[in-house]
Amino acid sequence: MSASVTPVVFEPIFKAKPWGGRELARLFDKPLPADLPIGESWELADLPGNESRVAHGPLAGKTVGQLVEMWGRDLLGDAELIDGCFPLLIKFLDARERLSLQVHPHPRGDSSESEQAGVKHEAWYVIDADPGAVLYLGLKPGVGPADVRAAASTAALAELHELRPGEPGRCYYLPSGIPHALGAGLVVAEVQTPSDVTYRLYDWERVGLDGKPRELHVEQALANIRHDIPEREIVRPRARTGDPQQTIERLVTCERFLIDRRWFAKERAPELPVSQMAVWIVLSGSGAFVRGHDRCGFNPGDVALIPADSTDIRVELATACELLEVKVPGPGSSSGGTAR
């Protein structure tokens, strides 16, 4: 079996959720399990019990962790593992109903992010939305800890959140500690640090798939909420460059990941980052990565892992292509590298 360093696409890991739907089959032809509300499709994961496996080609069945062991820095470049795991967790979310109002952990006091279990920075890119769909993201000005405590576990908590428009193409950054929830009628791509820790404050009086109320984590959530997040962190100014055959738009810059939206005409051969690992979340269009005799095709809804050792990898487009390119900054990096 070939072990050459080459781009790969992974099998999705589907997660049934009481708030989930079936839109990922319609949008991306995902082979969803029958008769289940699928809320999450984990496309690139390296957490215990949830390890993505290569979908096809000579490496089919290999996990992300095995690729890291096989290829090391040829895959990762300057990116570092987080608690021994691949440094990104990438999903599609289909919110037929509203998600719970929730919070993720964040460091306190003198503790660093690496010392804080479950730190979970994430970003949402809206792919599809019902008319008028909104996101609950951040607290309204003047809302303090006492207000949140008084409203926790009740519908009044929703009134304390800022409502954000959910139009396709919108992108929001969610630093760990920000109160948030997806509203109903949204499909998003989610990029985050590798953690599955969530503290629920309110779940709309909903029951889980087992028919029982889902657990709330009020005290943990209250202990981790940030009240100091400036607006410029959540909605970032966009920097756009390009020409008639390609555009590149920076959506998110944070210490754990960078996200660019890229569009290429069919005639434009995409350039890959220089000596830096990248992940492509394919929104539309199709094509293939070619390295020697290895060929890895991609289609809408695929998430492709591109190794840092990419100097002789070609990208052949069958159609115009739009995608999100995710990179992991190396130590001391602020720009995330350049394309060659």
C-alpha positions as CSV (number, residue, x, y, z in Angstrom):
1,M,0.0,0.0,0.0
2,S,1.3,3.4,-0.9
3,A,2.2,5.7,2.0
4,S,3.2,8.7,-0.1
5,V,2.3,12.1,1.4
6,T,-0.8,13.2,-0.5
7,P,-4.1,15.0,0.0
8,V,-6.9,12.9,1.4
9,V,-10.7,13.2,1.9
10,F,-12.4,11.6,4.9
11,E,-15.6,9.6,5.6
12,P,-18.1,11.7,7.5
13,I,-19.1,10.8,11.1
14,F,-22.8,11.5,11.4
15,K,-24.3,12.6,14.7
16,A,-28.0,12.3,15.4
17,K,-29.3,15.3,17.4
18,P,-32.9,16.2,18.5
19,W,-32.4,19.6,16.7
20,G,-31.0,18.1,13.5
21,G,-32.5,17.7,10.0
22,R,-31.8,16.2,6.6
23,E,-30.4,19.2,4.7
24,L,-26.9,17.7,4.3
25,A,-28.3,15.1,1.9
26,R,-29.9,17.8,-0.2
27,L,-27.0,20.2,-0.2
28,F,-24.1,17.8,-0.4
29,D,-25.6,14.4,-1.2
30,K,-24.4,13.1,2.1
31,P,-25.4,9.4,2.7
32,L,-27.3,10.2,5.9
33,P,-28.7,7.3,8.0
34,A,-32.3,6.7,7.4
35,D,-35.0,8.2,9.6
36,L,-32.6,10.1,12.0
37,P,-32.3,13.9,12.5
38,I,-28.7,14.4,11.7
39,G,-27.4,17.6,13.3
40,E,-23.7,17.2,12.8
41,S,-21.4,15.7,10.2
42,W,-17.9,15.5,11.6
43,E,-15.6,15.8,8.6
44,L,-12.2,16.0,10.2
45,A,-11.9,14.8,13.7
46,D,-9.2,13.2,16.0
47,L,-10.9,12.8,19.4
48,P,-11.2,9.5,21.3
49,G,-14.0,7.5,19.8
50,N,-14.4,9.9,16.9
51,E,-11.4,9.5,14.5
52,S,-11.9,10.4,10.9
53,R,-10.8,7.8,8.4
54,V,-9.7,8.3,4.8
55,A,-12.6,7.7,2.4
56,H,-10.8,6.3,-0.6
57,G,-7.6,5.6,-2.4
58,P,-4.6,3.5,-1.2
59,L,-4.9,5.0,2.3
60,A,-8.6,4.2,2.7
61,G,-9.4,3.4,6.4
62,K,-6.4,5.2,7.9
63,T,-7.2,7.5,10.7
64,V,-6.0,11.1,11.1
65,G,-3.8,10.0,13.9
66,Q,-2.2,7.3,11.8
67,L,-1.5,9.9,9.1
68,V,0.2,12.1,11.7
69,E,2.3,9.1,12.8
70,M,3.3,8.2,9.2
71,W,4.0,11.6,7.9
72,G,4.9,13.8,10.9
73,R,6.1,17.2,9.8
74,D,5.6,16.5,6.1
75,L,1.9,16.6,7.1
76,L,1.8,19.1,9.9
77,G,4.5,21.6,8.9
78,D,4.8,24.0,11.8
79,A,1.4,23.2,13.2
80,E,1.4,21.6,16.7
81,L,-0.9,18.9,18.1
82,I,-3.2,19.9,20.9
83,D,-3.2,17.4,23.8
84,G,-1.9,14.8,21.4
85,C,-4.7,15.4,18.9
86,F,-4.9,16.9,15.4
87,P,-5.3,20.6,16.0
88,L,-8.6,21.1,14.2
89,L,-12.1,19.7,14.4
90,I,-14.3,20.5,11.3
91,K,-18.0,19.8,11.0
92,F,-21.1,20.7,9.1
93,L,-24.1,21.5,11.3
94,D,-27.8,21.3,10.2
95,A,-30.0,23.1,12.7
96,R,-33.6,22.3,11.8
97,E,-34.4,23.6,15.3
98,R,-32.5,26.0,17.6
99,L,-29.5,24.6,19.4
100,S,-29.2,25.0,23.1
101,L,-27.9,28.3,24.5
102,Q,-24.4,27.3,25.6
103,V,-20.9,28.2,26.5
104,H,-17.5,26.6,25.9
105,P,-14.6,26.6,28.5
106,H,-11.9,29.3,28.4
107,P,-8.8,30.0,30.5
108,R,-9.0,31.9,33.7
109,G,-6.4,33.8,35.6
110,D,-2.9,32.8,34.9
111,S,-3.7,29.5,33.2
112,S,-2.7,29.2,29.6
113,E,-4.9,27.7,26.9
114,S,-2.8,24.5,26.9
115,E,-3.6,24.1,30.6
116,Q,-7.3,24.6,30.3
117,A,-9.2,21.4,29.4
118,G,-11.7,21.7,26.6
119,V,-10.8,25.2,25.3
120,K,-13.0,25.5,22.2
121,H,-12.6,28.4,19.9
122,E,-14.8,28.1,16.8
123,A,-16.1,29.8,13.8
124,W,-19.4,29.5,11.9
125,Y,-19.7,30.1,8.1
126,V,-23.3,30.1,7.0
127,I,-23.9,27.9,3.9
128,D,-27.6,27.8,3.7
129,A,-30.4,29.5,5.6
130,D,-34.2,29.9,5.8
131,P,-35.4,33.4,5.3
132,G,-35.0,35.4,8.5
133,A,-32.8,32.8,10.2
134,V,-30.7,34.2,13.1
135,L,-27.8,33.2,15.4
136,Y,-27.7,33.9,19.1
137,L,-24.2,35.2,19.5
138,G,-22.8,37.2,22.5
139,L,-24.6,39.2,25.2
140,K,-26.3,42.5,24.7
141,P,-24.5,45.6,26.0
142,G,-25.0,46.0,29.8
143,V,-25.9,42.4,30.5
144,G,-23.9,41.2,33.5
145,P,-23.3,38.0,35.4
146,A,-26.3,38.6,37.7
147,D,-28.6,39.0,34.7
148,V,-27.4,35.7,33.2
149,R,-27.7,33.8,36.5
150,A,-31.3,35.0,37.0
151,A,-32.3,34.0,33.5
152,A,-30.4,30.7,33.3
153,S,-32.6,27.6,32.6
154,T,-35.4,29.8,31.3
155,A,-36.5,31.2,27.9
156,A,-35.7,34.7,29.3
157,L,-32.0,33.9,28.6
158,A,-32.6,34.2,24.9
159,E,-33.6,37.8,25.3
160,L,-30.2,38.6,26.7
161,H,-28.4,37.5,23.5
162,E,-27.5,39.5,20.5
163,L,-29.3,38.3,17.3
164,R,-27.1,38.0,14.2
165,P,-28.3,37.6,10.7
166,G,-28.0,34.2,9.2
167,E,-27.6,34.9,5.5
168,P,-25.4,32.6,3.5
169,G,-21.8,33.9,3.3
170,R,-21.8,35.4,6.8
171,C,-19.0,34.3,9.0
172,Y,-18.7,34.7,12.8
173,Y,-15.9,34.0,15.2
174,L,-16.8,32.5,18.6
175,P,-13.9,32.7,21.1
176,S,-14.2,30.2,24.0
177,G,-16.5,31.7,26.7
178,I,-18.9,33.5,24.4
179,P,-22.6,32.5,25.0
180,H,-24.2,31.3,21.7
181,A,-26.6,29.1,19.8
182,L,-27.5,28.5,16.2
183,G,-31.1,29.5,15.4
184,A,-33.4,27.3,13.4
185,G,-33.1,26.8,9.7
186,L,-29.4,27.1,9.3
187,V,-26.6,25.0,7.8
188,V,-23.1,26.0,8.7
189,A,-19.5,24.9,8.3
190,E,-17.9,24.9,11.8
191,V,-14.2,25.2,12.3
192,Q,-13.0,24.7,15.9
193,T,-10.2,23.5,18.2
194,P,-10.4,19.8,19.0
195,S,-12.8,19.6,21.9
196,D,-16.3,18.4,22.5
197,V,-16.9,20.2,25.8
198,T,-20.2,22.2,25.9
199,Y,-22.0,23.7,28.9
200,R,-25.7,24.2,28.3
201,L,-27.6,27.0,29.9
202,Y,-31.0,26.5,28.4
203,D,-32.4,24.0,25.9
204,W,-35.9,25.3,25.0
205,E,-37.7,22.7,27.2
206,R,-36.6,20.1,24.7
207,V,-36.1,16.4,25.2
208,G,-33.3,14.3,23.7
209,L,-33.6,11.4,21.3
210,D,-34.2,9.2,24.3
211,G,-37.3,11.2,25.2
212,K,-35.7,12.6,28.4
213,P,-34.7,16.2,29.1
214,R,-31.2,17.0,28.2
215,E,-28.7,17.9,31.0
216,L,-28.0,21.5,31.7
217,H,-24.6,22.7,33.1
218,V,-25.6,26.0,34.6
219,E,-22.8,26.4,37.2
220,Q,-20.1,25.4,34.7
221,A,-21.5,27.7,32.1
222,L,-21.7,30.7,34.5
223,A,-18.1,30.1,35.6
224,N,-16.9,30.2,32.0
225,I,-18.9,33.0,30.4
226,R,-17.0,36.0,29.1
227,H,-18.5,39.4,29.4
228,D,-15.6,41.2,27.8
229,I,-15.7,40.2,24.1
230,P,-15.5,43.2,21.8
231,E,-17.6,43.2,18.6
232,R,-14.5,43.3,16.4
233,E,-13.7,39.7,17.6
234,I,-17.0,38.3,16.6
235,V,-17.4,40.0,13.2
236,R,-14.0,40.6,11.7
237,P,-13.2,43.1,8.9
238,R,-12.6,41.2,5.7
239,A,-9.6,41.7,3.5
240,R,-10.2,40.7,-0.1
241,T,-7.7,40.3,-3.0
242,G,-7.9,38.8,-6.4
243,D,-8.5,39.1,-10.1
244,P,-11.3,38.0,-12.5
245,Q,-10.2,34.4,-12.2
246,Q,-9.7,34.1,-8.4
247,T,-10.5,35.8,-5.2
248,I,-9.2,35.3,-1.7
249,E,-11.0,36.8,1.3
250,R,-9.8,36.5,4.9
251,L,-12.7,35.7,7.2
252,V,-11.1,34.7,10.5
253,T,-7.7,35.2,12.1
254,C,-7.1,33.8,15.6
255,E,-4.3,32.1,17.5
256,R,-5.6,28.6,16.7
257,F,-6.7,28.8,13.0
258,L,-7.0,31.1,10.0
259,I,-9.9,30.9,7.5
260,D,-10.0,32.2,4.0
261,R,-12.8,32.0,1.5
262,R,-11.3,31.2,-2.0
263,W,-13.0,31.2,-5.4
264,F,-11.3,29.9,-8.6
265,A,-12.4,30.0,-12.2
266,K,-12.1,26.6,-13.9
267,E,-9.2,28.0,-16.0
268,R,-7.2,29.0,-12.9
269,A,-5.0,26.4,-11.3
270,P,-5.3,27.0,-7.5
271,E,-2.1,27.6,-5.6
272,L,-1.5,25.8,-2.3
273,P,0.1,27.3,0.8
274,V,3.9,27.0,0.9
275,S,5.2,24.5,3.4
276,Q,2.0,24.8,5.5
277,M,-0.7,22.3,6.1
278,A,-4.2,23.3,4.9
279,V,-7.7,22.0,4.9
280,W,-10.2,22.7,2.1
281,I,-13.9,22.7,2.9
282,V,-15.4,22.5,-0.6
283,L,-18.6,24.6,-0.9
284,S,-19.1,24.2,-4.7
285,G,-17.3,22.9,-7.7
286,S,-15.2,19.8,-8.2
287,G,-11.7,18.8,-9.1
288,A,-8.7,16.6,-8.0
289,F,-5.3,16.8,-6.3
290,V,-2.7,15.0,-8.3
291,R,0.8,14.0,-7.0
292,G,2.6,11.5,-9.2
293,H,0.4,8.5,-9.7
294,D,-1.9,9.5,-6.7
295,R,-5.1,11.3,-7.5
296,C,-7.7,12.5,-4.9
297,G,-10.9,13.9,-6.2
298,F,-13.1,16.4,-4.4
299,N,-16.7,17.5,-4.7
300,P,-19.1,19.8,-2.8
301,G,-19.3,18.9,0.8
302,D,-15.9,17.2,0.9
303,V,-13.2,18.2,3.4
304,A,-9.7,17.6,2.1
305,L,-6.5,17.6,4.2
306,I,-3.5,19.0,2.3
307,P,-0.1,18.2,3.7
308,A,2.6,20.8,4.3
309,D,4.8,19.0,1.9
310,S,2.9,20.1,-1.2
311,T,5.5,21.4,-3.6
312,D,4.7,19.1,-6.5
313,I,0.9,18.7,-5.9
314,R,-1.2,19.9,-8.8
315,V,-4.9,20.9,-8.5
316,E,-7.0,20.2,-11.5
317,L,-10.4,21.8,-11.6
318,A,-13.4,20.3,-13.5
319,T,-15.5,23.4,-12.7
320,A,-15.2,26.8,-11.0
321,C,-14.7,26.1,-7.3
322,E,-15.6,27.9,-4.0
323,L,-14.1,26.7,-0.8
324,L,-13.0,27.6,2.7
325,E,-9.3,27.2,3.3
326,V,-8.3,26.6,6.9
327,K,-4.7,26.8,8.2
328,V,-3.1,26.5,11.6
329,P,-0.6,29.2,12.4
330,G,2.9,28.0,13.5
331,P,4.6,29.3,16.6
332,G,5.0,33.0,16.4
333,S,3.1,33.2,13.1
334,S,0.5,35.9,12.5
335,S,-0.2,35.7,8.8
336,G,-0.5,31.9,8.3
337,G,1.9,31.8,5.3
338,T,1.4,32.6,1.6
339,A,0.5,30.8,-1.5
340,R,3.1,29.9,-4.0
